[in-house]
Amino acid sequence: MKKEFEGQVALVTGGSRGMGRAIALQLAHGGADVAIGYGSRKETAEEVVREIEATGQRALCAPCDLRSQEQIDAFVARTRADLGPIGLLVNSGAISNFANHEEMTWDLWYETLDVNLHGTFRILFAVKDEMLERKFGDRKNTRLNFSLW
């Protein structure tokens, strides 16, 4: 029986822990090869890669600071080179700058928006054209899509 994501390459930001990790592992169990982007937890991301490889799927991890278009582009390029064309995108990378009202600054606020909002669009725009070209991400032509909400 064919697995749901067999033959697909998934790119998962924030894939080293939490929901991103769970989604990455579920995609691998569904037959996808998975690229894990991480902000600062290289060792944790490497553990997830080993777990994915234990399912029989290919995996890689790479730094992907969502504030850096250069890191995003390098992550996407490495994923394409090592695993193939990207068909699935999971935006799970985020930061939480919790601070009480006395400690909250505009810099913390802007950093949160830059990663959590702008970072989502940076990586989306890095992969959307190839996904649409192959009819992935197009709600009219496939069951797979990427959505922001």
Secondary structure, DSSP 8 states (H G I E B T S, - for coil): ---TTTT-EEEEETTTSHHHHHHHHHHHHTT-EEEEEESS-HHHHHHHHHHHHHTT--EEEEE--TT-HHHHHHHHHHHHHHH-S--EEEE---------TTT--HHHHHHHHIIIIIHHHHHHHHHHHHHHHTT-S-TTT-S------
